[in-house]
Every structure is written in C-alpha cells, then in structure tokens.
Amino acid sequence: MSADEVTQAEKAGAARYSRSLLSVYDTVVVRWSSTLVWCCPSERRLANYNSSAGCSG
C-alpha cells in the first residue's frame, strides 16, 4: 500500500473528527489547557515544534 492510499478503517476512524469538533479541541486543549496548565503559550510550542521538525515557519 502506498502512502497515498487510505484504508476503509482509517476513513472510519477519521470520520468522527469534524471541523467543528477539531476547532473546539484546538481551543480547549491547545490554547487554554496548555497555556494555563503548562504555562507555555501556543506560539512558543509552535516555534519549538517547527524548530524540531525542521520547518521554517
């Protein structure tokens, strides 16, 4: 199977993650929880991720 092929099981697993659900998750977990609990703003985490992943973003 190539990297471009998606199995039926993968499609079924991803189906529950709607755009609205992911938006709520992003707001609650990535922005509020991580910032308040871990005291690390999302901008800093994104910069660290991009640096580690070799991204120039």
Secondary structure as UniProt FT lines:
FT   TURN            3..4
FT   HELIX           8..15
FT   HELIX           19..25
FT   HELIX           26..33
FT   HELIX           34..38
FT   HELIX           42..53
//
